[in-house]
């Protein structure tokens, strides 16, 4: 077996404490998640020779690795916003397949909610007001305003309604109601979403993600380590990444995101089609992200996302394509740069660890899902990483 032919599996996943965590630092949350992921896999820290981290503020992977007691020979600090973790997973899988690493730990921790509560402002320094972006900032082009503009363009061009966008939030909350770890579990209605305070037209409060503390970790290994693990492997079948733009003036089409490229690449490399996927974990900082990513990944045609999200199609219980099975960033947790949480939830679903929110293989109730996809977006549709995962 040559190193380039090695298969790569996710063998450990975990969340740190999430939600309202006032007595922890980002380092604490990194450590919690890392320990729990290693325990989940049943492997010792000594096997980890690859490490990847990025985060809000100034946490550097060399500092986090030292805090965790790691001395990696492969490291990644890619920072492309919320899609960072799917892109890092792709890099890690390539490194393991080539023999440049054997076991790579991806870790994230953030006290985003606690920082705001304490008056400490943190931000993703990769997306600031420097360079060309300085010409947008004076006109109120904040992150949420950029997403709102894109959503409005989709509504104008394709007839998407605000009620359809609200359905995304309603179904995310219904999925969160089945997740004991979700921050918000009380059911909501379309009217609840529409009647909330306006944040950035057309988004009211419930169209927007919550802000929480939390952390997550994912451990990827070469196939020869699988036999030593306590968990069933979830295989990395295909990945794709794409960087589109930074300034809004360089985004050619507000109704198409970078997942249209990363998704196509991931599906092609995995050798599967969108219609074979049993569930999807999609970055949902705003309801429009879910809708347009469904289109970009090919689950429905361009402009058909509004109709697709109607009639409960995204629900864990009875949905045609369960989406954000843990409740997503809209209801479960969102400590910034949430892409790693998508991978954790996808692996749990494929291993049959979803509990009340467990999904099944398409058309086969009671049979565990075979294929899932995690697709994350960074910035304001600036970047995308997509990972296709499979069981068995």
Legacy VTK file of the C-alpha trace (Angstrom):
# vtk DataFile Version 3.0
C-alpha trace
ASCII
DATASET POLYDATA
POINTS 392 float
0.000 0.000 0.000
1.483 3.359 -0.995
0.858 6.394 1.237
-1.113 8.120 -1.531
-3.662 5.308 -1.507
-4.495 5.451 2.203
-8.148 5.924 3.045
-9.026 8.537 5.662
-11.638 8.206 8.380
-13.116 10.392 11.075
-12.746 8.310 14.237
-13.488 10.823 16.998
-15.813 13.807 17.393
-16.922 15.875 20.361
-18.331 19.174 21.530
-16.977 21.237 24.378
-19.454 22.904 26.723
-21.709 25.065 24.563
-24.373 27.706 24.971
-23.855 29.981 27.965
-20.395 29.316 29.340
-19.266 32.202 31.531
-16.458 30.444 33.427
-14.242 29.198 30.588
-11.587 30.608 28.289
-11.198 29.691 24.612
-8.209 27.571 25.638
-10.386 25.680 28.122
-12.951 24.932 25.421
-10.233 23.774 23.013
-8.935 21.391 25.686
-12.393 20.074 26.571
-13.239 19.318 22.969
-9.848 17.739 22.226
-9.942 15.437 25.264
-13.491 14.372 24.502
-12.768 13.643 20.828
-9.751 11.494 21.735
-11.846 9.665 24.335
-14.581 9.186 21.750
-12.057 7.543 19.426
-10.397 5.578 22.214
-6.965 6.801 21.143
-4.166 8.375 23.151
-2.954 11.905 22.569
0.432 10.489 21.599
-0.899 9.295 18.218
-1.710 12.859 17.113
0.974 14.128 14.749
-1.150 16.695 12.896
-2.978 19.703 14.283
-5.224 22.399 12.847
-6.931 25.335 14.527
-8.134 28.843 13.794
-10.426 31.203 15.572
-11.844 34.583 16.436
-9.259 36.968 17.819
-5.574 36.092 17.943
-5.385 32.425 19.019
-2.518 30.886 17.053
-2.289 27.126 16.430
1.236 27.006 17.826
-0.083 28.359 21.142
-3.122 26.083 21.212
-1.017 23.015 20.343
1.337 23.789 23.215
-1.608 24.248 25.583
-2.890 20.813 24.543
0.530 19.217 24.984
0.954 18.458 21.279
4.095 18.651 19.150
2.721 18.166 15.631
4.826 17.560 12.539
1.975 18.794 10.302
0.003 21.955 11.055
-2.677 24.081 9.377
-3.974 27.513 10.316
-6.073 28.264 7.219
-8.627 30.972 7.992
-11.430 31.513 5.498
-14.257 32.271 7.896
-16.955 29.739 8.732
-15.849 27.331 6.002
-12.394 26.990 7.589
-13.040 23.572 9.074
-14.286 21.837 5.946
-11.276 23.280 4.091
-8.968 22.131 6.897
-10.557 18.670 6.842
-9.790 18.502 3.122
-6.180 19.520 3.729
-5.859 17.007 6.561
-7.326 14.191 4.481
-4.888 14.944 1.673
-1.957 14.998 4.117
-2.946 11.683 5.669
-3.517 10.068 2.271
-0.032 11.164 1.181
1.620 9.965 4.398
2.520 13.429 5.668
0.490 12.801 8.831
-1.255 9.850 10.444
-3.719 11.408 12.871
-4.878 15.018 12.581
-6.877 16.818 15.253
-9.064 19.781 14.265
-10.067 21.902 17.265
-12.057 25.089 17.830
-13.134 26.990 20.937
-14.737 30.404 21.381
-16.323 32.480 24.116
-18.052 34.742 21.595
-21.180 35.221 23.729
-19.318 35.690 27.005
-16.981 38.224 25.381
-19.914 40.377 24.294
-21.525 40.059 27.718
-18.282 41.217 29.352
-17.813 44.053 26.868
-14.948 42.349 25.057
-15.304 42.673 21.299
-13.770 39.925 19.171
-13.781 39.551 15.423
-12.440 37.488 12.588
-9.383 39.468 11.623
-9.400 37.976 8.139
-12.573 39.878 7.316
-12.085 43.415 8.557
-12.197 46.876 7.033
-8.733 46.868 5.491
-7.810 47.106 1.827
-10.682 47.205 -0.681
-13.240 46.583 2.088
-12.620 50.082 3.446
-14.683 51.467 0.566
-17.779 49.483 1.646
-17.699 50.104 5.399
-18.756 53.812 5.283
-21.965 52.778 3.508
-23.058 50.378 6.215
-21.930 47.208 4.478
-21.692 45.161 7.642
-21.687 41.362 7.448
-25.419 41.026 8.082
-26.223 43.763 5.558
-24.323 41.868 2.861
-26.378 38.726 3.493
-29.573 40.780 3.549
-28.720 42.336 0.178
-28.087 38.900 -1.305
-31.363 37.547 0.054
-33.274 40.473 -1.387
-31.696 39.878 -4.800
-32.854 36.249 -4.714
-36.361 37.413 -3.822
-36.386 39.855 -6.739
-34.967 37.492 -9.340
-36.691 34.255 -8.341
-39.801 35.285 -6.455
-38.608 33.814 -3.180
-40.863 34.971 -0.348
-40.060 36.041 3.174
-42.376 33.278 4.396
-40.238 30.691 2.610
-37.096 32.059 4.237
-38.883 31.961 7.596
-39.623 28.260 7.033
-35.896 27.579 7.284
-35.825 29.006 10.816
-39.013 27.197 11.816
-37.719 23.797 10.686
-34.293 24.369 12.235
-36.017 25.029 15.559
-38.143 21.886 15.182
-34.948 19.863 14.734
-33.358 21.600 17.710
-36.347 20.600 19.838
-35.102 17.001 19.489
-31.555 17.915 20.529
-30.940 18.145 24.296
-27.700 20.071 23.619
-29.423 22.818 21.595
-29.505 26.303 23.104
-33.064 27.097 21.935
-35.660 24.309 21.707
-39.055 26.019 22.020
-40.987 25.639 18.726
-41.589 28.758 16.638
-43.937 29.592 13.769
-43.585 31.549 10.555
-45.559 34.346 12.206
-43.077 34.373 15.096
-40.240 34.869 12.625
-42.008 37.579 10.641
-43.142 39.553 13.681
-39.702 39.799 15.280
-37.623 42.981 15.421
-36.053 43.997 12.113
-32.279 43.544 12.039
-31.419 44.133 8.362
-34.212 44.112 5.806
-35.524 41.494 5.033
-34.069 39.717 8.101
-35.844 39.884 11.432
-34.160 38.500 14.539
-35.103 34.844 14.009
-33.677 34.877 10.482
-30.272 35.327 12.146
-28.090 32.878 14.034
-27.810 32.986 17.787
-24.550 33.889 19.534
-23.117 31.334 21.921
-19.960 30.044 23.517
-18.654 26.612 22.654
-16.104 24.388 21.009
-15.715 21.256 18.931
-13.076 18.760 17.827
-12.733 16.196 15.050
-10.021 13.529 14.794
-9.083 12.139 11.373
-6.757 9.144 10.953
-5.324 6.844 8.331
-7.264 3.628 7.796
-4.764 1.444 9.679
-5.688 3.228 12.936
-9.358 2.324 12.611
-8.939 -1.130 14.141
-7.686 0.455 17.379
-10.676 2.785 17.730
-13.777 2.269 19.829
-16.026 3.927 17.262
-17.144 2.927 13.783
-15.226 4.852 11.116
-16.858 7.519 8.993
-14.947 7.851 5.741
-13.976 11.029 3.927
-15.209 10.291 0.406
-14.717 13.613 -1.354
-13.932 17.245 -0.639
-14.040 20.568 -2.450
-13.107 24.146 -1.652
-13.539 27.484 -3.369
-12.824 31.150 -2.664
-15.060 33.548 -4.556
-14.661 37.201 -3.525
-14.177 39.585 -0.618
-15.831 42.821 -1.776
-19.445 42.762 -2.855
-18.567 44.493 -6.126
-16.520 41.420 -7.108
-19.350 38.946 -6.447
-20.793 38.295 -9.909
-24.136 36.833 -8.804
-25.729 37.361 -5.392
-27.958 34.324 -5.967
-25.108 31.830 -6.378
-22.584 31.083 -3.658
-19.159 29.405 -3.715
-20.722 26.074 -2.685
-21.754 25.734 -6.340
-18.065 25.033 -7.032
-16.969 23.296 -3.818
-20.038 21.064 -3.883
-19.548 20.015 -7.499
-15.928 19.127 -6.792
-16.771 17.190 -3.624
-19.523 15.147 -5.288
-17.379 14.415 -8.330
-14.439 13.283 -6.199
-16.705 11.147 -4.023
-18.389 9.627 -7.068
-21.890 10.298 -5.743
-24.840 12.458 -6.762
-26.829 14.898 -4.609
-29.908 12.689 -4.841
-27.995 9.903 -3.052
-27.317 12.039 0.036
-29.375 11.121 3.112
-28.950 14.380 5.057
-27.083 17.690 4.889
-25.383 19.860 7.496
-25.191 23.398 6.076
-23.796 26.593 7.548
-26.771 28.755 8.509
-25.728 32.077 9.976
-28.856 33.385 8.196
-31.855 31.620 6.695
-30.832 32.628 3.173
-27.575 30.689 3.518
-29.470 27.421 3.901
-31.764 28.118 0.973
-29.109 29.155 -1.540
-26.673 26.414 -0.455
-29.344 23.812 -1.161
-29.501 25.203 -4.683
-25.739 25.461 -5.063
-25.234 21.834 -4.022
-27.787 20.631 -6.549
-30.544 19.488 -4.199
-32.892 21.693 -6.208
-32.619 23.953 -9.233
-31.455 27.560 -9.173
-34.333 29.730 -8.011
-36.249 26.714 -6.658
-34.927 26.901 -3.101
-37.957 28.771 -1.781
-40.370 26.089 -2.933
-37.977 23.328 -1.836
-37.849 24.389 1.820
-41.634 24.390 2.132
-43.742 21.478 3.394
-41.249 20.330 6.021
-38.610 19.000 3.640
-35.766 19.928 6.037
-37.195 18.206 9.104
-35.588 15.277 10.896
-39.054 13.809 11.365
-40.498 13.077 7.944
-38.360 15.457 5.902
-37.331 14.567 2.368
-33.812 15.874 3.048
-33.139 16.476 6.761
-30.977 19.597 7.055
-29.110 20.817 10.136
-30.289 17.925 12.219
-28.977 19.420 15.475
-30.830 22.715 14.969
-27.948 24.487 13.261
-26.577 27.920 13.998
-30.117 29.274 14.047
-31.096 27.273 17.136
-28.419 24.882 18.455
-25.236 26.915 18.914
-23.131 29.433 17.021
-19.853 30.439 18.681
-18.564 31.923 15.423
-16.847 29.982 12.603
-19.297 27.111 13.116
-18.115 24.802 10.333
-16.545 22.226 12.685
-19.909 21.629 14.352
-21.318 20.522 10.986
-18.737 17.749 10.774
-19.416 16.625 14.347
-23.152 16.324 13.712
-22.680 14.581 10.353
-20.438 11.943 11.931
-22.847 11.385 14.806
-25.713 10.842 12.370
-23.744 8.362 10.254
-22.769 6.436 13.387
-26.387 6.284 14.533
-25.831 8.522 17.564
-28.519 11.092 16.822
-30.892 9.952 19.560
-34.342 11.458 19.051
-33.043 13.375 16.030
-31.556 10.348 14.276
-32.205 10.317 10.536
-32.526 7.291 8.283
-31.420 6.302 4.829
-33.607 7.771 2.120
-36.737 5.683 1.728
-35.607 3.120 4.322
-36.927 3.986 7.775
-34.961 2.228 10.486
-31.800 1.860 8.380
-28.896 4.133 9.243
-27.940 6.774 6.686
-25.191 5.851 4.237
-24.122 9.274 2.949
-24.077 12.767 4.405
-22.666 16.117 3.358
-21.264 19.004 5.386
-20.962 22.290 3.519
-19.865 25.507 5.178
-19.721 29.102 4.005
-17.264 31.769 5.128
-17.484 35.546 5.185
-20.432 36.778 3.117
-20.408 33.873 0.672
-16.695 34.563 0.198
-15.556 30.963 0.615
-16.910 27.449 0.812
-15.764 23.997 1.861
-17.784 20.845 1.207
-17.115 17.349 2.557
-18.966 14.179 1.541
-18.868 11.508 4.253
-19.918 7.881 4.172
-20.451 4.909 6.453
-19.074 1.441 5.792
LINES 1 393
392 0 1 2 3 4 5 6 7 8 9 10 11 12 13 14 15 16 17 18 19 20 21 22 23 24 25 26 27 28 29 30 31 32 33 34 35 36 37 38 39 40 41 42 43 44 45 46 47 48 49 50 51 52 53 54 55 56 57 58 59 60 61 62 63 64 65 66 67 68 69 70 71 72 73 74 75 76 77 78 79 80 81 82 83 84 85 86 87 88 89 90 91 92 93 94 95 96 97 98 99 100 101 102 103 104 105 106 107 108 109 110 111 112 113 114 115 116 117 118 119 120 121 122 123 124 125 126 127 128 129 130 131 132 133 134 135 136 137 138 139 140 141 142 143 144 145 146 147 148 149 150 151 152 153 154 155 156 157 158 159 160 161 162 163 164 165 166 167 168 169 170 171 172 173 174 175 176 177 178 179 180 181 182 183 184 185 186 187 188 189 190 191 192 193 194 195 196 197 198 199 200 201 202 203 204 205 206 207 208 209 210 211 212 213 214 215 216 217 218 219 220 221 222 223 224 225 226 227 228 229 230 231 232 233 234 235 236 237 238 239 240 241 242 243 244 245 246 247 248 249 250 251 252 253 254 255 256 257 258 259 260 261 262 263 264 265 266 267 268 269 270 271 272 273 274 275 276 277 278 279 280 281 282 283 284 285 286 287 288 289 290 291 292 293 294 295 296 297 298 299 300 301 302 303 304 305 306 307 308 309 310 311 312 313 314 315 316 317 318 319 320 321 322 323 324 325 326 327 328 329 330 331 332 333 334 335 336 337 338 339 340 341 342 343 344 345 346 347 348 349 350 351 352 353 354 355 356 357 358 359 360 361 362 363 364 365 366 367 368 369 370 371 372 373 374 375 376 377 378 379 380 381 382 383 384 385 386 387 388 389 390 391
